[in-house]
Amino acid sequence: MRRALFFLLALFLFAGVGWSQKKTITVTGVIISSADKEPVIAASVSCVEFPTTGTLTDVNGRFTLKLPDAAKHLTISCIGFNKLKLPIASGEMKITLQAEEQVIKDVVITGYGNTRKSAFAGSATTISTKNMKDVPTTSLEDKLTGAIAGVAVNSNSGQPGSIATVRIRGLGSINAGSDPLYVIDGVPVNNSSASVFDYAKGGMSPLSTINSNDIENITVIKDAGAAALYGSRAANGVVVITTKSGRAGKTHYNFKADWGSSDMAIDYRPTLSAEKRNELIRHGYTKYYSELRDKTTNQLLYPNASDVAAQVEKTIGTAIAKPWSGYTDWRKILLRNGASQNYEFSVSGGGEKTKFYTSMSYADQKGISLASDFNRLTGSFNVSHTDRRLELKARMLFAKTKQHTSSEGSAYANPIYGISATLTPSNYPFKEDGSYNSSFSGNNNINPLFATTQNFSETQLVRVYPSLEASFTLFPWLKLRQNVSYDYINSEEAVWWDPRQGDGEAANGVFQRSNLERATLSTQSQLYANHDFGKHHLSGVASFESEAFDRLNVYIWGTDFPSYLKYELGNAGNSSGSTEVDKTRMLSFLVKGDYAYDDRYIFGASARWDGSSRLAPAHRWGLFWSLSGSWNIGKEKFMKSLEPILSDTRLRLSYGANGTLPYGYYDHLSLYSFGYNYNGGTGASESDLGSPNLSWEKNKAFNLGLDFRLFNRVGVTFDYYNRLTTDLLLYKNISGTTGFSSELQNVGSMRNTGFEVELRSTNISTDKFSWSTTFSLGHNKNTLLRYDGVQTTRVDRTWIHEVGHPYNAYYLAEYAGIDPNTGKVQYYSNKYDEATKTYDRSIVTEGSQANRRRIDDKPFDPTFTGGLINNITWGPVDINFTLSYSLGGYLYDSATALYQDGNEEVLNLAIPKYYDINKIWKQVGDKTELPSFEPTNTYTYSTRFLRPTDHLRLKNFTIGFTAPKRWTQKIGVNTLRLYAAGNNLLTWKDKMLVVDPEQRGFVAYGTPPLRTVTFGLQVGI
């Protein structure tokens, strides 16, 4: 896979050998209209038609309009292009408009105003969603994979609607959360999983409620220079989402629809066919019985081949027997090809004073499991009105989703677990009389087809997110802004376990329901200042903010149902329930100022005070701040001679502090819980010890960045960062006399260092053909600096957390190959000698004799992550694709049931394709990849099952055809586009890795990611 990285670099460098020509839109004729004070363009151009005031005449493509004598300037506004103001010229005017996509690339959107990239000293990347809009996935996080250096996205489950893990510049916290802060239209929103039950490991992502086509752009803030603006919640980075708004001009109607199908993106845990499985089992038991001796006399128990064969058949007969239906292919029974359909409709337009954008969409996606699907109805409305110095904005996002999921992990009802491990070709879901079979020795006698079709797990979510904003211009240089928003999320979950067999059998049916309601009321009162005088530029923000979060969870359950068709609680013989109410409050004060001289020297500073009810009064307030500076070297006179080669050179520097709150709402309090039985009455018990000195985790982040362009064609961005986390929240061991074993305290510290590189090349740019490429690479190193002040090492089963090393490191026995004389698995003893400070490297064949140690050469985190994005336009054809990759990381394949090397358990289990009979040890002297396949073998957690996650993936691919306007105008259509799109189309990885390479840590039986292909139609009027 390391060769793949060199291939990507070579491809990028090859792409750089091209040519560039400025792409323009030319409008011929005098195309102007008058307004009360300033003439405003409103005419027909190649991209869209605008209404005009007065009489507009079109003669051979020339647009003319009479103007008042006082008109001196012309302002041109066109949807999709930057607004342009220029003096009015007589006669014909040739006008060039800059594409808005380019404008987006030159602006950094922080949520506290937009900043020109040349004046931004921090580390942030703003991306347009233009090239994401066709990607066939409901996961917004998934669309970020490979798009931004330093951002790692790992899918928790391939079930539609599941939540994904996003890490920006490594692991920032242990017990306070490491997810970034998500901000929509300037306001932080809740993004924790909407699921209370954890039967499906992926849960439901609140971000799945957002239609990505309603998003204008996404900015990922990575350093403290801008993240400190959000204070206590921004230590792990900020994802700023800006939704679409209306633009002045003709009303536009857009309709989009696509249809597609899905299957597994990888060959997930392939298993042996019935014939090969039988051959392997027969071989293993034949060898075992032919060598089995009496423990007392040491005589062979089965000296004759016929005796051995008879005993083998007696032992394995039912395990390999062909069922009445013939050998079973469980994948065909429990899985299916997924399907998806998506419909979107949007309207936008307005005048110079009032603009609007509204949309409605419906998406339906069926997963590969029979019980897995997700459908979503979303709507958005965004309207703005300007009246002299007052600007009003109203936004509304609405979504209703429904998700059905299968159980995951090692649950016997999990179909993925079944096809991978616990179901054999000799099992069949039905008896000969057509009734459900309930004899599955390897699956706890649970029929997974019955569980999948008769049980259910459903989550319904409603999200409403309205916001109102008013801005008043007090003076030309001073603006007052007030924003009020309300993020309401209500999720209802229902789980039913049928009484006829499986999980619900013992209780005669089990029904559970949870109603989780979360509401966040946010207000922002802000003053914006912006003033230029000569070569000096001053800007600033002062803000007062409040946030009130309320959470209500109602959980009820029932058992003993009279019928498997009557699962509501009113029919339960026994029922009970509980409720939880949580509230948190936060107040914040923010001051931010920026100064620029001649657009060459830029300085910035910010300070934010946050007060949270999650902490004790003495530690409630935290100060978070940042300092930043930038030097636009490219504007210096001594750089002029280098401009043809080196231009737009900038040096950036930022340093600041932000923080993280404890994950729990009341961790600082000593709490009692009621509901316990005490001497026949209601009693109470201490449930939380509390930590009265609990305070903020603090992140101090340093960032050094360099930007430049080569040959006016290749843009380069390099960032080095050093991120120190102090007062790390960890559970410290305390005396058991307190009734508790540990207490959450601010005792640890951790560091993340790394660098990021982004290369952006305009390979070719002509009127008929354009090709641009972006290559990103990120490297992060995590180091635990302090644990709890007493311990320097903590072992958590197969993990080790040790000062001076990455927080997450594998702690395993070390695999040493196969003994050619015995066919046994060998391990290094690794007994540590305190005197010599060395490990004993002698070989042992018993796992119990092998000492576990920290595995440094096979780390948890990858060394490099990144992607390669290409955007190609050739006349009416557009092609976009993203390759994502990672190098240097390892995961542990913890499907222990599958790797028993012939242990007697395999009689009731599927056998992975990994066991090739031609690669196992058979006789003395064999040098093989696999040990002898015998029923006496045992399993040991060792480096043998660490698999490299090095991979290269064709993450997204889209090809579209836009019909020429001379065709579409005949039918009254402005835009007509056909396209095909794919997600997770191809994956190159290590052949021994049989799970998704984007996963991390210990991986067992999760739903793999989906490979989805869709075909779509887009119409604009």
C-alpha positions, -999 to 999 in steps of 0.1 A, spaced: 0 0 0 29 23 4 34 20 -33 -1 34 -36 10 66 -20 38 71 -44 14 63 -72 -9 91 -60 20 116 -58 32 106 -93 -4 110 -106 -6 145 -91 28 155 -104 19 142 -139 -14 161 -137 6 193 -129 22 192 -164 -6 210 -181 -17 245 -191 -41 270 -177 -63 296 -194 -86 319 -174 -122 307 -178 -146 336 -185 -182 344 -193 -185 371 -219 -217 391 -223 -219 413 -254 -240 445 -256 -250 471 -231 -268 451 -205 -278 474 -177 -308 484 -157 -315 513 -134 -323 514 -97 -332 543 -74 -297 551 -64 -273 526 -82 -279 509 -115 -281 471 -111 -277 446 -138 -306 423 -145 -304 408 -179 -300 376 -198 -266 360 -197 -253 325 -205 -260 311 -170 -295 324 -161 -321 350 -170 -329 379 -147 -359 403 -147 -353 439 -155 -368 473 -148 -377 492 -180 -377 478 -215 -352 452 -225 -345 446 -261 -327 415 -275 -313 419 -310 -290 392 -322 -278 385 -286 -273 422 -278 -291 435 -247 -298 472 -244 -316 493 -218 -318 531 -215 -304 546 -183 -310 579 -165 -283 604 -171 -271 603 -135 -262 566 -138 -224 562 -133 -218 527 -122 -230 492 -131 -234 463 -106 -237 429 -121 -253 401 -101 -256 366 -114 -264 334 -96 -233 312 -94 -209 341 -99 -193 369 -79 -210 403 -79 -191 429 -100 -192 467 -99 -177 487 -127 -180 521 -144 -206 524 -172 -190 526 -207 -208 537 -238 -214 512 -266 -207 476 -261 -193 462 -229 -174 429 -225 -179 417 -190 -160 389 -172 -176 373 -141 -157 353 -116 -172 319 -107 -186 318 -72 -169 285 -65 -136 302 -68 -148 329 -44 -157 302 -19 -122 288 -21 -108 323 -13 -130 328 18 -128 312 52 -162 309 69 -157 307 107 -193 313 119 -182 347 133 -181 364 99 -163 355 67 -126 362 62 -106 364 30 -82 335 29 -53 359 24 -62 376 57 -68 344 77 -39 334 99 -53 301 112 -57 266 97 -91 260 81 -104 245 49 -136 256 32 -151 232 6 -180 236 -17 -206 209 -17 -209 212 -55 -190 180 -60 -206 162 -31 -242 166 -42 -244 134 -62 -226 111 -38 -251 83 -29 -249 83 9 -270 98 36 -240 103 58 -226 138 57 -195 127 76 -188 101 50 -186 127 23 -157 144 41 -135 113 37 -103 121 18 -114 157 12 -95 175 39 -60 169 53 -59 160 90 -96 149 91 -101 111 97 -136 96 92 -143 61 104 -177 44 99 -191 26 129 -215 6 108 -227 2 72 -263 3 82 -280 34 66 -283 64 89 -255 53 112 -232 77 130 -196 80 119 -165 89 140 -147 121 129 -113 130 143 -95 162 135 -58 161 143 -59 130 164 -73 120 198 -79 150 219 -97 136 250 -104 103 267 -135 109 289 -148 142 276 -154 133 240 -132 137 209 -159 146 184 -156 180 167 -182 208 173 -208 211 146 -221 246 138 -250 253 114 -254 289 102 -233 302 130 -250 282 159 -236 251 176 -259 221 173 -262 187 190 -247 158 171 -245 129 197 -262 97 187 -300 98 188 -302 62 199 -306 51 235 -304 14 228 -271 0 215 -282 -32 198 -271 -16 166 -236 -3 172 -239 25 146 -268 42 163 -285 71 144 -267 102 134 -285 136 138 -264 148 108 -283 123 87 -313 146 91 -295 172 68 -299 170 30 -264 177 17 -278 195 -13 -292 222 11 -256 230 22 -237 258 5 -203 249 19 -185 233 48 -155 247 67 -134 226 89 -114 246 115 -84 228 128 -63 253 149 -69 273 180 -67 306 161 -103 303 149 -115 274 171 -109 294 203 -139 315 192 -161 286 203 -142 282 236 -151 252 257 -165 230 229 -139 235 202 -108 216 214 -115 188 189 -120 212 159 -151 228 144 -172 218 114 -190 249 102 -220 242 79 -235 270 59 -269 263 43 -281 277 10 -298 311 7 -316 329 -21 -301 353 -46 -317 381 -65 -330 372 -99 -355 351 -118 -371 324 -97 -354 290 -103 -370 256 -99 -347 226 -96 -358 189 -95 -334 160 -89 -340 123 -87 -318 92 -86 -322 55 -81 -296 29 -72 -285 -4 -57 -260 -14 -31 -239 -44 -20 -209 -49 3 -180 -27 -5 -156 -54 4 -155 -92 4 -165 -93 40 -153 -124 60 -156 -150 32 -161 -185 44 -153 -219 31 -178 -237 9 -195 -268 24 -172 -292 5 -140 -274 15 -152 -270 51 -160 -307 52 -126 -316 38 -108 -295 63 -127 -308 93 -123 -344 81 -85 -338 77 -82 -323 112 -100 -351 130 -84 -378 110 -50 -366 120 -62 -361 156 -76 -397 160 -47 -413 142 -23 -399 167 -45 -401 199 -29 -422 226 -41 -437 259 -27 -415 287 -18 -446 308 -3 -470 283 7 -446 256 -9 -469 231 -27 -457 200 -64 -457 207 -73 -462 170 -44 -482 155 -63 -490 122 -73 -467 95 -108 -481 96 -111 -475 133 -100 -439 127 -124 -434 99 -153 -448 120 -145 -425 149 -142 -395 126 -176 -401 111 -191 -406 146 -177 -372 157 -183 -350 127 -212 -367 111 -239 -342 120 -215 -312 118 -210 -318 80 -243 -335 71 -262 -322 42 -297 -309 54 -329 -319 37 -327 -287 15 -291 -292 4 -262 -273 17 -271 -237 27 -257 -204 14 -266 -182 43 -256 -150 26 -283 -155 0 -309 -161 28 -300 -133 53 -287 -106 30 -299 -89 -1 -289 -62 -26 -297 -28 -11 -317 -2 -30 -320 35 -28 -341 63 -42 -339 100 -37 -361 129 -48 -353 166 -43 -371 198 -52 -359 234 -46 -370 269 -54 -348 300 -51 -349 336 -62 -361 370 -51 -354 406 -57 -327 430 -45 -344 434 -11 -360 400 -5 -344 367 -14 -356 331 -6 -345 295 -9 -367 265 0 -364 228 -7 -381 195 0 -365 161 -3 -373 124 3 -347 97 5 -352 59 10 -323 35 14 -325 -2 21 -295 -19 36 -280 -53 28 -297 -68 59 -334 -77 55 -342 -56 86 -320 -26 77 -334 5 60 -336 43 64 -359 69 50 -359 106 54 -381 135 46 -364 169 49 -374 205 42 -357 238 45 -367 274 42 -344 304 41 -356 339 35 -339 373 40 -352 408 36 -332 441 36 -348 474 43 -323 502 43 -301 495 74 -321 465 87 -316 429 74 -338 401 86 -332 364 81 -354 335 89 -343 299 85 -360 266 91 -346 231 88 -371 202 93 -365 165 91 -384 133 99 -365 100 96 -372 64 102 -345 38 107 -347 0 110 -316 -18 121 -304 -53 127 -286 -63 159 -248 -60 156 -217 -72 174 -218 -107 188 -256 -108 192 -270 -141 179 -297 -122 161 -270 -104 141 -272 -117 105 -236 -105 99 -224 -125 129 -244 -155 116 -230 -156 80 -195 -149 93 -192 -173 122 -221 -191 138 -241 -207 109 -228 -236 89 -238 -250 55 -254 -279 74 -280 -256 90 -312 -245 73 -337 -219 86 -368 -241 80 -378 -277 88 -392 -299 62 -428 -290 73 -421 -253 66 -418 -243 103 -389 -223 116 -359 -244 127 -346 -237 162 -316 -260 163 -285 -240 157 -257 -252 181 -233 -225 171 -259 -197 173 -273 -204 208 -303 -222 190 -315 -188 177 -327 -188 141 -313 -155 127 -338 -155 98 -367 -156 124 -350 -129 145 -344 -107 115 -380 -109 101 -401 -113 133 -382 -90 157 -377 -54 150 -357 -24 161 -370 10 149 -360 46 155 -381 75 144 -366 110 147 -381 144 142 -358 174 141 -369 210 138 -343 237 137 -357 273 133 -336 304 137 -342 341 134 -316 367 128 -317 405 127 -288 427 117 -289 465 120 -263 488 106 -257 514 133 -229 531 113 -212 521 80 -185 505 101 -206 490 129 -234 464 128 -255 449 155 -267 413 151 -291 393 171 -297 356 166 -321 332 183 -323 295 174 -340 264 187 -327 229 179 -353 203 188 -347 166 184 -372 139 194 -363 103 188 -387 74 195 -372 39 196 -391 6 197 -376 -29 201 -397 -61 199 -384 -96 207 -409 -123 196 -420 -148 223 -418 -178 200 -380 -182 201 -348 -163 208 -343 -134 231 -380 -130 238 -388 -167 245 -379 -169 282 -400 -138 290 -429 -147 266 -421 -116 245 -402 -84 253 -412 -49 241 -391 -18 249 -398 18 240 -377 49 246 -386 85 239 -356 108 240 -363 145 237 -334 170 234 -339 208 230 -313 235 228 -322 272 229 -293 294 218 -291 332 216 -263 354 202 -261 392 207 -232 405 186 -215 437 175 -195 436 143 -170 464 135 -152 469 102 -133 500 92 -106 509 66 -85 540 67 -56 543 43 -36 510 43 -50 500 76 -79 477 82 -96 471 116 -123 446 124 -138 431 155 -166 412 172 -181 414 206 -206 388 216 -228 376 244 -242 341 241 -264 318 260 -273 281 256 -300 262 275 -300 224 269 -328 201 282 -330 164 279 -359 141 287 -358 103 283 -388 81 290 -380 44 290 -408 17 293 -408 -20 289 -431 -50 291 -430 -88 291 -455 -117 290 -476 -110 260 -507 -130 250 -498 -130 213 -468 -124 192 -489 -99 172 -498 -78 202 -466 -61 212 -478 -27 225 -474 -22 263 -511 -23 270 -511 -60 262 -481 -68 285 -487 -89 316 -458 -71 333 -446 -36 326 -424 -10 341 -406 22 332 -383 50 342 -376 86 333 -345 108 332 -344 146 332 -311 165 325 -305 202 321 -273 222 314 -268 259 309 -239 279 295 -231 316 293 -204 331 271 -187 364 265 -165 369 234 -142 396 222 -123 393 189 -101 418 170 -81 418 138 -57 443 123 -42 444 88 -17 467 73 -17 470 35 -30 434 33 6 423 41 7 421 79 -23 406 97 -27 402 134 -56 388 154 -66 381 190 -96 367 207 -108 360 242 -138 340 253 -152 334 288 -174 303 292 -194 294 322 -210 260 324 -234 244 349 -216 211 344 -188 222 368 -187 232 404 -192 270 411 -156 275 420 -144 261 386 -174 270 364 -157 298 344 -130 292 319 -109 317 298 -101 306 262 -80 328 240 -60 329 208 -33 350 191 -25 348 154 -5 365 127 1 363 90 27 377 67 17 380 30 52 376 17 40 376 -19 30 413 -16 65 424 -8 84 442 -35 113 417 -34 89 389 -44 78 406 -77 105 391 -98 96 357 -86 59 359 -93 60 338 -126 74 310 -104 64 317 -68 33 337 -59 7 342 -31 32 333 -5 20 336 31 34 326 65 8 320 92 12 316 129 -14 309 156 -14 299 193 -43 296 216 -62 278 243 -96 261 242 -112 234 262 -135 205 267 -163 199 292 -169 167 311 -191 143 292 -216 139 321 -240 166 331 -234 162 369 -200 146 373 -190 172 399 -219 163 422 -223 136 448 -256 120 439 -281 96 454 -304 74 434 -338 62 447 -360 33 439 -341 7 459 -359 -17 483 -349 -11 519 -366 -32 546 -397 -34 525 -398 3 517 -383 27 493 -346 33 498 -318 54 484 -282 46 476 -251 66 467 -247 64 429 -220 90 422 -192 100 444 -187 134 426 -156 154 420 -160 189 435 -127 201 419 -136 190 384 -126 216 359 -122 221 321 -98 201 300 -75 226 284 -60 224 249 -31 247 240 -25 245 203 3 259 182 1 261 144 26 272 118 15 274 82 29 282 48 9 288 16 23 295 -19 15 290 -56 39 276 -81 38 288 -117 4 304 -110 -11 269 -112 -2 247 -82 -13 259 -48 5 244 -18 -5 246 19 16 232 46 7 232 83 27 220 114 9 218 147 16 210 183 -15 204 204 -11 199 242 -40 187 263 -37 194 301 -60 187 330 -70 156 311 -101 140 326 -92 104 337 -106 81 363 -81 78 392 -82 48 415 -93 57 450 -98 37 483 -126 12 482 -138 23 516 -156 51 498 -178 26 481 -163 35 448 -132 23 429 -124 55 410 -130 92 407 -130 114 376 -103 140 380 -82 165 360 -49 146 363 -35 137 329 -19 153 299 -14 143 263 2 157 231 -7 155 194 18 167 169 18 165 131 18 181 98 -6 184 69 0 191 32 -25 201 5 -16 205 -32 -42 221 -55 -34 221 -92 -53 236 -121 -40 212 -146 -59 224 -177 -83 253 -180 -98 262 -214 -133 271 -225 -140 235 -235 -119 215 -211 -108 219 -175 -91 196 -150 -82 203 -114 -66 181 -88 -63 183 -50 -40 160 -31 -40 159 7 -18 142 32 -19 143 70 3 128 97 -4 128 135 15 115 164 -2 110 198 18 108 231 5 103 266 25 126 288 10 120 322 -15 95 335 -29 101 370 2 114 387 8 79 404 5 53 376 27 56 345 11 25 329 -24 11 329 -33 -22 312 -68 -26 300 -69 -62 289 -55 -60 254 -48 -23 255 -20 -5 273 -19 32 281 17 41 290 34 75 295 57 84 267 38 64 241 5 67 222 -25 65 245 -39 36 225 -14 8 220 -20 -29 216 -9 -51 245 -6 -87 231 15 -118 230 40 -116 201 35 -141 173 67 -160 162 54 -181 133 47 -219 130 69 -245 145 80 -267 115 84 -298 138 51 -297 156 28 -274 136 20 -254 167 18 -217 169 49 -201 184 53 -170 205 81 -150 219 84 -155 257 90 -117 262 97 -122 299 111 -89 311 144 -88 329 146 -58 353 183 -61 357 192 -59 320 160 -40 310 155 -64 281 130 -90 269 136 -127 267 132 -136 230 131 -174 235 103 -193 217 73 -209 234 44 -229 220 19 -223 248 0 -190 247 -1 -190 285 37 -190 286 39 -159 263 41 -126 281 22 -97 266 39 -65 257 33 -32 241 34 -35 203 52 -5 189 58 -16 154 21 -21 146 3 10 158 -33 17 163 -33 50 144 -23 52 107 9 71 99 -6 89 69 -42 97 58 -55 117 29 -71 118 -5 -68 127 -41 -97 146 -57 -101 153 -94 -127 175 -111 -129 173 -149 -152 192 -173 -151 184 -210 -178 204 -228 -211 190 -216 -195 162 -196 -183 165 -160 -163 139 -141 -155 140 -104 -138 114 -83 -122 110 -49 -96 85 -38 -90 81 -1 -61 63 16 -44 55 48 -10 40 55 7 26 86 -21 16 109 -33 -17 122 -65 -31 135 -71 -63 155 -94 -89 140 -111 -100 172 -135 -125 157 -120 -151 181 -146 -178 172 -132 -179 137 -96 -184 145 -95 -215 167 -72 -234 143 -95 -264 143 -106 -263 179 -137 -286 184 -159 -254 184 -155 -253 146 -179 -283 143 -207 -258 150 -192 -228 133 -185 -215 98 -148 -216 89 -132 -186 73 -116 -188 38 -84 -179 56 -80 -217 63 -67 -230 30 -59 -267 34 -29 -263 12 -14 -238 36 -18 -256 69 10 -277 86 7 -315 79 39 -332 87 74 -326 103 95 -302 83 66 -283 67 72 -245 66 37 -231 64 16 -200 70 -10 -218 91 -7 -242 120 -19 -278 122 -57 -279 121 -66 -298 153 -94 -299 179 -70 -294 208 -57 -260 196 -65 -229 217 -68 -192 210 -43 -166 222 -46 -128 217 -14 -121 198 0 -100 170 -9 -129 146 -43 -113 142 -32 -77 137 -40 -66 102 -27 -36 83 -53 -10 74 -32 3 45 -57 9 17 -66 30 -13 -103 34 -20 -123 49 -49 -145 67 -24 -167 87 -48 -171 88 -85 -196 109 -106 -200 113 -143 -226 136 -157 -239 150 -190 -255 184 -192 -275 190 -223 -265 221 -243 -289 251 -239 -298 251 -275 -314 218 -269 -331 225 -236 -344 260 -244 -367 244 -270 -386 226 -243 -385 255 -218 -358 240 -196 -328 259 -184 -307 229 -172 -310 192 -180 -284 168 -166 -281 131 -165 -255 114 -142 -242 82 -127 -226 82 -93 -209 56 -70 -197 54 -34 -170 30 -21 -167 15 -56 -132 -1 -53 -110 -9 -24 -73 -20 -26 -62 -35 7 -42 -63 23 -57 -97 13 -57 -108 50 -79 -79 60 -115 -91 57 -132 -62 74 -135 -25 64 -100 -8 64 -115 25 76 -123 9 110 -100 11 140 -90 -9 170 -106 -43 179 -131 -52 151 -155 -81 153 -189 -84 135 -201 -50 122 -221 -43 91 -196 -36 64 -198 -3 43 -220 -3 12 -209 0 -24 -237 20 -40 -243 29 -76 -270 54 -86 -283 69 -118 -300 103 -117 -317 131 -135 -315 169 -127 -338 195 -142 -336 232 -137 -362 257 -149 
